Amino acid sequence: MTSLSVEMLAADAAEPITSAGNAQLGIAVLAGIAVIVLLITKFKMHAFLALTIGSLALGSFAGAAPAKTIASFTAGLGSTVAGVGVLIALGAILGKLLADSGGADQIVDTILARTSKRAMPWAMVLIASIIGLPLFFEVGIVLLIPVVLLVAKRGNYSLMRIGIPALAGLSVMHGLIPPHPGPLVAIDALDANLGVTLALGVVVAIPTVILAGPVFSRYAARWVDIKAPEKMIPQRPSEELERRPGFGATLATILLPVVLMLIKALVDIVVDDPEQGLQKVTDVIGSPLIALLAAVIVGMFTLGRAAGFTKARLSTTVEKSLAPIAGVLLIVGAGGGFKQTLIDAGVGQMILDFSEDWSIPALLLGWLIAVAIRLATGSATVATISAAGLVAPLAADMSTSHAALLVLAVGAGSLFFSHVNDAGFWLVKEYFGMNVGQTVKTWSVMETIISVVSLVFILLLSLIV
């Protein structure tokens, strides 16, 4: 496909793809999701094909021209792979370097040696929360997955007992805590105070992540008792290594992108001048792509060369790391395509139209609107932006603390019940080797717990502050 045709598709996708009424559009959304679930569960079709067919079905049910539906799906797939695909690839390379050099073994052996079996879920939620503070959710996933899978296998844990706390830590940071994009957008739209929002966000996040992580993982492990999937576990190198990287060097390599992104976030807050030289530099080095790329390059020396790898061996390691993620990339990309088809069909506007006459408290209204848009479009960011824009007039007469709580309510709603229209759903499903039903019972329920528990604590705080 030529670059011109790609641009034309993207331009077409920017326009609403249908003029269907709200009733027809609502039916089309339900039908599109039903097609995807039916194809995967009943006919055992590959998720990439099911998502593609489901997107086309959605457009047809909504009365959109086939060409516009195709353009919308293609644009969504392309933007998702462009944004997430490179990060997944770089994360896979870093994970393979960690595994082949013995660095992952070093990290896992240290964690297992210093953490009791009972404390392991708490250790994982703490690690994930720290790593997830400055990182996009997808970046945190690809950095943590090798460690989570190896800990689960070596310690003989149920994958859910270890994986759910890690996912909860990442997700809570993503939805509630600045400097993540969603909360920052909501802070700007509602003219809230960043420092107050951050402080209240931490107060809400701590009990939320405990309940959705270590506590819920007990039940998730009973409902879905699975082991770490062999195809995703970083394999030990076939030959014995004469030496392996030290714990400190390995940990520093993993945390490098975290530090770079955190520096960018802090400079953005303190300097807040895009034309200032320091911020220009940190905007580059702190972007997810550059931060992960830097970790990969550094890892070639601190991990690969430290383990005695030759240049040829390093090249082989990189090459072998990319093949296993091809299916994951396609599925996540198709999930983004389906999400974009929903958005371009006007589902977000449909939800806003329905919510205009709701007469309920502002905090609950912001949460409900974000929930509805999240369920319909699968995008936490779209849900946050749309809901924050709608309730912005209500924040004008609020106190500083209540405006911050409204930001958190919108962020909490944007995390509600991730399902088949969310690229993150497919990312978790593939990495953890689950089927659709298992992913719903674990990941989707965990996201719902985070959303509801956060709202409860936000409403309680509104009575106090």
Secondary structure, 3 states (H helix, E strand, C coil): CCHHHHHHHHHHHHCCCCCCCHHHHHHHHHHHHHHHHHHHHCCCCCHHHHHHHHHHHHHHHCCCCHHHHHHHHHHHHHHHHHHHHHHHHHHHHHHHHHHHHCHHHHHHHHHHHHCCCCCHHHHHHHHHHHHHCCCCHHHHHHHHHHHHHHHHHHCCCCHHHHHHHHHHHHHHHHHHCCCCHHHHHHHHHHCCCHHHHHHHHHHHHHHHHHHHHHHHHHHHHHHCCCCCCHHHCCCCCCCCCCCCCCHHHHHHHHHHHHHHHHHHHHHHHHCCCCCCHHHHHHHHHCCHHHHHHHHHHHHHHHHHHHHCCCHHHHHHHHHHHHHHHHHHHHHHHHHHHHHHHHHHCCHHHHHHHHHCCCCCCHHHHHHHHHHHHHHHHCCHHHHHHHHHHHHHHHHCCCCHHHHHHHHHHHHHHCCCCCCCCCHHHHHHHHHHCCCHHHHHHHHHHHHHHHHHHHHHHHHHHHHHC
